[in-house]
């Protein structure tokens, strides 16, 4: 998981956002930061690491909501949200 608290805070803040363009711009920025963290991982683990990252889960969930689609399941969303809350505390 990323050691960069700002991406976790951004993912939490996005949960109240209503502008898909702004969300996507932040999403792209934060995905690049996540990819920096995966540089030390084996290539075979890299895709799964990014796809299941808590920050990714929260961004995808909010974009799905804005599209009127069901988003991610509660079993995936709530643990990701909790992780983002915990890791964003380093900024406060």
TAGIFEN-V61526 format. One record per run of one state. SS is the DSSP state (h for helix, s for strand, l for the rest). FROM is the first residue (numbers start at 1). LEN is the number of residues. If there is no record, write none. Layout:
ss=SS from=FROM len=LEN
ss=SS from=FROM len=LEN
This chain:
ss=l from=1 len=4
ss=h from=5 len=10
ss=l from=15 len=5
ss=h from=20 len=19
ss=l from=39 len=4
ss=h from=43 len=9
ss=l from=52 len=2
ss=h from=54 len=13
ss=l from=67 len=7
ss=h from=74 len=18
ss=l from=92 len=1
